[in-house]
Amino acid sequence: MKILRSLEELIFPVRCIGCGALGLEICSQCRKYWPPRIIRTYSRWAPHIPVFSSIPYSPIASKVLLAAKESGLLAADRLLTDALKFALIYCLDETRGTFLVPIPSRKKVARQRGRQFISVIAHDAGEFTSSPIHELLTHTRKVKDQSTLDAKARSLNLDGALISLRFISGHAVLIDDLVTTGATLHEAARALRAEGITVAAAVTACVAEPLR
């Protein structure tokens, strides 16, 4: 699958993911909305977990996320992986994180996409920082698409939806593509802690500011 996507990107001209202009995967104008920087946040749902992100959410960030998740575009994967790497370096320097735990997509969604998207970019970022990856989390029940839900509804939707498959010693760093309310991170942390795993922090490529 990855080889086919690479060949496709070689055959067809490169266009900006943000605006469609020919030439670069993200043009100079759209890159203004993709400025890597360290953004530390805490959400009301997970107030004890520092979240390290590097890209503020915007219409351009939304297009990059969709291009990676729904279209499997390698150029979009690279942008998100680089954003994760940027934030992860700072996170590991400032916290006791020792291994990474990607937050899985819903099983139905992963089947439709042909991959666990977060796992793919987490492995790439983990290799760069020499951080072990442990895919510990899985869904125990169906959940609704979070994109149409408000903060309270997101929390209720996810409550008790994840479990950890086993215990790993050390300090976990949760990995996701975007933090909006923190409800997903809260549920992931709860599931890990229920298994006795310490959660040191979370890292996301993008962040909605302020957290809702």
Contacts in CASP RR format, 6 or more apart in sequence:
PFRMAT RR
TARGET T0000
AUTHOR 0000-0000-0000
METHOD contacts of the structure
MODEL  1
MKILRSLEELIFPVRCIGCGALGLEICSQCRKYWPPRIIRTYSRWAPHIP
VFSSIPYSPIASKVLLAAKESGLLAADRLLTDALKFALIYCLDETRGTFL
VPIPSRKKVARQRGRQFISVIAHDAGEFTSSPIHELLTHTRKVKDQSTLD
AKARSLNLDGALISLRFISGHAVLIDDLVTTGATLHEAARALRAEGITVA
AAVTACVAEPLR
1 114 0 8 1.000
1 115 0 8 1.000
2 74 0 8 1.000
5 72 0 8 1.000
5 73 0 8 1.000
5 74 0 8 1.000
6 74 0 8 1.000
9 73 0 8 1.000
9 74 0 8 1.000
9 75 0 8 1.000
13 22 0 8 1.000
13 23 0 8 1.000
14 22 0 8 1.000
14 23 0 8 1.000
14 24 0 8 1.000
14 25 0 8 1.000
14 75 0 8 1.000
15 21 0 8 1.000
15 22 0 8 1.000
15 23 0 8 1.000
16 22 0 8 1.000
16 23 0 8 1.000
16 24 0 8 1.000
16 25 0 8 1.000
16 26 0 8 1.000
16 27 0 8 1.000
16 30 0 8 1.000
17 25 0 8 1.000
17 26 0 8 1.000
17 30 0 8 1.000
17 60 0 8 1.000
17 63 0 8 1.000
17 64 0 8 1.000
17 67 0 8 1.000
17 73 0 8 1.000
17 75 0 8 1.000
17 76 0 8 1.000
17 79 0 8 1.000
18 26 0 8 1.000
18 27 0 8 1.000
18 30 0 8 1.000
18 60 0 8 1.000
18 63 0 8 1.000
18 64 0 8 1.000
19 27 0 8 1.000
19 29 0 8 1.000
19 30 0 8 1.000
20 27 0 8 1.000
21 27 0 8 1.000
25 75 0 8 1.000
25 76 0 8 1.000
25 78 0 8 1.000
25 79 0 8 1.000
26 34 0 8 1.000
26 60 0 8 1.000
26 64 0 8 1.000
26 75 0 8 1.000
26 79 0 8 1.000
30 60 0 8 1.000
33 56 0 8 1.000
33 58 0 8 1.000
33 59 0 8 1.000
33 60 0 8 1.000
33 61 0 8 1.000
34 55 0 8 1.000
34 60 0 8 1.000
34 61 0 8 1.000
34 64 0 8 1.000
34 79 0 8 1.000
34 83 0 8 1.000
35 55 0 8 1.000
35 56 0 8 1.000
36 54 0 8 1.000
36 55 0 8 1.000
36 82 0 8 1.000
36 83 0 8 1.000
36 86 0 8 1.000
37 54 0 8 1.000
38 52 0 8 1.000
38 53 0 8 1.000
38 54 0 8 1.000
38 86 0 8 1.000
38 87 0 8 1.000
38 90 0 8 1.000
39 52 0 8 1.000
39 53 0 8 1.000
39 54 0 8 1.000
39 56 0 8 1.000
39 87 0 8 1.000
39 207 0 8 1.000
39 209 0 8 1.000
40 50 0 8 1.000
40 51 0 8 1.000
40 52 0 8 1.000
41 50 0 8 1.000
41 51 0 8 1.000
41 53 0 8 1.000
41 179 0 8 1.000
41 207 0 8 1.000
41 209 0 8 1.000
41 210 0 8 1.000
41 211 0 8 1.000
42 48 0 8 1.000
42 49 0 8 1.000
42 50 0 8 1.000
42 51 0 8 1.000
42 211 0 8 1.000
43 49 0 8 1.000
43 51 0 8 1.000
43 179 0 8 1.000
43 181 0 8 1.000
43 182 0 8 1.000
43 183 0 8 1.000
43 185 0 8 1.000
43 186 0 8 1.000
43 211 0 8 1.000
44 151 0 8 1.000
44 211 0 8 1.000
45 151 0 8 1.000
45 155 0 8 1.000
45 181 0 8 1.000
45 182 0 8 1.000
45 183 0 8 1.000
45 185 0 8 1.000
45 186 0 8 1.000
46 182 0 8 1.000
46 185 0 8 1.000
46 186 0 8 1.000
46 189 0 8 1.000
46 202 0 8 1.000
49 174 0 8 1.000
49 185 0 8 1.000
49 186 0 8 1.000
49 189 0 8 1.000
49 199 0 8 1.000
49 201 0 8 1.000
49 202 0 8 1.000
50 91 0 8 1.000
50 94 0 8 1.000
50 95 0 8 1.000
50 201 0 8 1.000
50 202 0 8 1.000
51 179 0 8 1.000
51 182 0 8 1.000
51 185 0 8 1.000
51 201 0 8 1.000
51 202 0 8 1.000
51 203 0 8 1.000
51 204 0 8 1.000
51 207 0 8 1.000
52 87 0 8 1.000
52 88 0 8 1.000
52 90 0 8 1.000
52 91 0 8 1.000
52 201 0 8 1.000
52 202 0 8 1.000
52 203 0 8 1.000
52 204 0 8 1.000
53 83 0 8 1.000
53 87 0 8 1.000
53 179 0 8 1.000
53 203 0 8 1.000
53 204 0 8 1.000
53 205 0 8 1.000
53 206 0 8 1.000
53 207 0 8 1.000
54 83 0 8 1.000
54 84 0 8 1.000
54 86 0 8 1.000
54 87 0 8 1.000
54 205 0 8 1.000
54 206 0 8 1.000
55 61 0 8 1.000
55 83 0 8 1.000
55 205 0 8 1.000
55 206 0 8 1.000
55 207 0 8 1.000
56 206 0 8 1.000
56 207 0 8 1.000
56 209 0 8 1.000
57 178 0 8 1.000
57 180 0 8 1.000
57 206 0 8 1.000
57 207 0 8 1.000
57 208 0 8 1.000
57 209 0 8 1.000
61 178 0 8 1.000
61 206 0 8 1.000
64 76 0 8 1.000
64 79 0 8 1.000
64 80 0 8 1.000
65 76 0 8 1.000
65 80 0 8 1.000
65 177 0 8 1.000
65 178 0 8 1.000
65 205 0 8 1.000
65 206 0 8 1.000
67 73 0 8 1.000
67 75 0 8 1.000
67 76 0 8 1.000
68 76 0 8 1.000
68 77 0 8 1.000
68 79 0 8 1.000
68 80 0 8 1.000
68 117 0 8 1.000
68 121 0 8 1.000
68 177 0 8 1.000
69 113 0 8 1.000
69 117 0 8 1.000
69 177 0 8 1.000
70 113 0 8 1.000
72 113 0 8 1.000
72 115 0 8 1.000
72 117 0 8 1.000
77 120 0 8 1.000
77 121 0 8 1.000
77 124 0 8 1.000
80 121 0 8 1.000
80 177 0 8 1.000
80 205 0 8 1.000
80 206 0 8 1.000
81 121 0 8 1.000
81 124 0 8 1.000
81 125 0 8 1.000
81 128 0 8 1.000
81 205 0 8 1.000
83 205 0 8 1.000
83 206 0 8 1.000
84 121 0 8 1.000
84 122 0 8 1.000
84 124 0 8 1.000
84 125 0 8 1.000
84 175 0 8 1.000
84 203 0 8 1.000
84 204 0 8 1.000
84 205 0 8 1.000
85 125 0 8 1.000
85 128 0 8 1.000
85 129 0 8 1.000
87 203 0 8 1.000
87 204 0 8 1.000
87 205 0 8 1.000
88 100 0 8 1.000
88 125 0 8 1.000
88 126 0 8 1.000
88 128 0 8 1.000
88 129 0 8 1.000
88 131 0 8 1.000
88 173 0 8 1.000
88 203 0 8 1.000
89 129 0 8 1.000
91 97 0 8 1.000
91 173 0 8 1.000
91 201 0 8 1.000
91 203 0 8 1.000
92 129 0 8 1.000
92 131 0 8 1.000
92 173 0 8 1.000
95 171 0 8 1.000
95 173 0 8 1.000
95 200 0 8 1.000
95 201 0 8 1.000
96 171 0 8 1.000
96 200 0 8 1.000
97 170 0 8 1.000
97 171 0 8 1.000
97 172 0 8 1.000
97 173 0 8 1.000
97 200 0 8 1.000
97 201 0 8 1.000
98 131 0 8 1.000
98 132 0 8 1.000
98 170 0 8 1.000
98 171 0 8 1.000
98 172 0 8 1.000
98 200 0 8 1.000
99 131 0 8 1.000
99 132 0 8 1.000
99 133 0 8 1.000
99 134 0 8 1.000
99 168 0 8 1.000
99 170 0 8 1.000
99 171 0 8 1.000
99 172 0 8 1.000
99 173 0 8 1.000
100 122 0 8 1.000
100 125 0 8 1.000
100 126 0 8 1.000
100 131 0 8 1.000
100 132 0 8 1.000
100 133 0 8 1.000
100 134 0 8 1.000
100 172 0 8 1.000
100 173 0 8 1.000
100 174 0 8 1.000
100 175 0 8 1.000
100 203 0 8 1.000
101 133 0 8 1.000
101 134 0 8 1.000
101 135 0 8 1.000
101 136 0 8 1.000
101 137 0 8 1.000
101 172 0 8 1.000
101 173 0 8 1.000
101 174 0 8 1.000
101 175 0 8 1.000
101 188 0 8 1.000
101 192 0 8 1.000
102 116 0 8 1.000
102 118 0 8 1.000
102 119 0 8 1.000
102 122 0 8 1.000
102 123 0 8 1.000
102 133 0 8 1.000
102 135 0 8 1.000
102 137 0 8 1.000
102 175 0 8 1.000
102 176 0 8 1.000
103 118 0 8 1.000
103 137 0 8 1.000
103 174 0 8 1.000
103 175 0 8 1.000
103 176 0 8 1.000
103 184 0 8 1.000
103 185 0 8 1.000
103 188 0 8 1.000
104 110 0 8 1.000
104 116 0 8 1.000
104 118 0 8 1.000
104 119 0 8 1.000
104 135 0 8 1.000
104 137 0 8 1.000
104 138 0 8 1.000
104 139 0 8 1.000
105 113 0 8 1.000
105 116 0 8 1.000
105 117 0 8 1.000
105 118 0 8 1.000
106 139 0 8 1.000
106 142 0 8 1.000
106 143 0 8 1.000
107 139 0 8 1.000
108 142 0 8 1.000
110 116 0 8 1.000
110 117 0 8 1.000
116 135 0 8 1.000
117 177 0 8 1.000
118 175 0 8 1.000
118 176 0 8 1.000
118 177 0 8 1.000
119 133 0 8 1.000
119 135 0 8 1.000
121 175 0 8 1.000
121 177 0 8 1.000
121 205 0 8 1.000
122 133 0 8 1.000
122 175 0 8 1.000
123 133 0 8 1.000
125 131 0 8 1.000
125 175 0 8 1.000
125 203 0 8 1.000
126 132 0 8 1.000
126 133 0 8 1.000
131 173 0 8 1.000
134 168 0 8 1.000
134 172 0 8 1.000
136 164 0 8 1.000
136 165 0 8 1.000
136 166 0 8 1.000
136 168 0 8 1.000
136 172 0 8 1.000
136 192 0 8 1.000
136 195 0 8 1.000
136 197 0 8 1.000
137 162 0 8 1.000
137 163 0 8 1.000
137 164 0 8 1.000
137 165 0 8 1.000
137 188 0 8 1.000
137 191 0 8 1.000
137 192 0 8 1.000
138 162 0 8 1.000
138 163 0 8 1.000
138 165 0 8 1.000
139 161 0 8 1.000
139 162 0 8 1.000
140 160 0 8 1.000
140 161 0 8 1.000
140 162 0 8 1.000
140 163 0 8 1.000
141 160 0 8 1.000
141 161 0 8 1.000
143 157 0 8 1.000
143 158 0 8 1.000
143 161 0 8 1.000
144 157 0 8 1.000
146 154 0 8 1.000
146 157 0 8 1.000
146 158 0 8 1.000
146 180 0 8 1.000
146 183 0 8 1.000
146 184 0 8 1.000
149 157 0 8 1.000
150 212 0 8 1.000
151 181 0 8 1.000
151 183 0 8 1.000
151 212 0 8 1.000
154 180 0 8 1.000
154 181 0 8 1.000
154 182 0 8 1.000
154 183 0 8 1.000
154 184 0 8 1.000
155 181 0 8 1.000
155 183 0 8 1.000
155 186 0 8 1.000
155 187 0 8 1.000
157 183 0 8 1.000
158 183 0 8 1.000
158 184 0 8 1.000
158 186 0 8 1.000
158 187 0 8 1.000
159 187 0 8 1.000
160 187 0 8 1.000
160 190 0 8 1.000
160 191 0 8 1.000
161 187 0 8 1.000
162 187 0 8 1.000
162 188 0 8 1.000
162 190 0 8 1.000
162 191 0 8 1.000
163 191 0 8 1.000
163 194 0 8 1.000
163 195 0 8 1.000
164 191 0 8 1.000
164 192 0 8 1.000
164 194 0 8 1.000
164 195 0 8 1.000
164 197 0 8 1.000
166 195 0 8 1.000
167 195 0 8 1.000
167 196 0 8 1.000
167 197 0 8 1.000
168 197 0 8 1.000
170 197 0 8 1.000
170 198 0 8 1.000
171 198 0 8 1.000
171 199 0 8 1.000
171 200 0 8 1.000
172 192 0 8 1.000
172 197 0 8 1.000
172 198 0 8 1.000
172 199 0 8 1.000
172 200 0 8 1.000
173 199 0 8 1.000
173 200 0 8 1.000
173 201 0 8 1.000
173 202 0 8 1.000
173 203 0 8 1.000
174 185 0 8 1.000
174 188 0 8 1.000
174 189 0 8 1.000
174 192 0 8 1.000
174 199 0 8 1.000
174 201 0 8 1.000
174 202 0 8 1.000
174 203 0 8 1.000
175 202 0 8 1.000
175 203 0 8 1.000
175 204 0 8 1.000
176 184 0 8 1.000
176 185 0 8 1.000
176 202 0 8 1.000
176 203 0 8 1.000
176 204 0 8 1.000
177 204 0 8 1.000
177 205 0 8 1.000
177 206 0 8 1.000
178 204 0 8 1.000
178 205 0 8 1.000
178 206 0 8 1.000
178 207 0 8 1.000
178 208 0 8 1.000
179 185 0 8 1.000
179 202 0 8 1.000
179 204 0 8 1.000
179 206 0 8 1.000
179 207 0 8 1.000
179 208 0 8 1.000
179 211 0 8 1.000
180 208 0 8 1.000
180 211 0 8 1.000
180 212 0 8 1.000
181 211 0 8 1.000
181 212 0 8 1.000
182 211 0 8 1.000
185 202 0 8 1.000
188 199 0 8 1.000
189 199 0 8 1.000
189 202 0 8 1.000
192 199 0 8 1.000
193 199 0 8 1.000
END
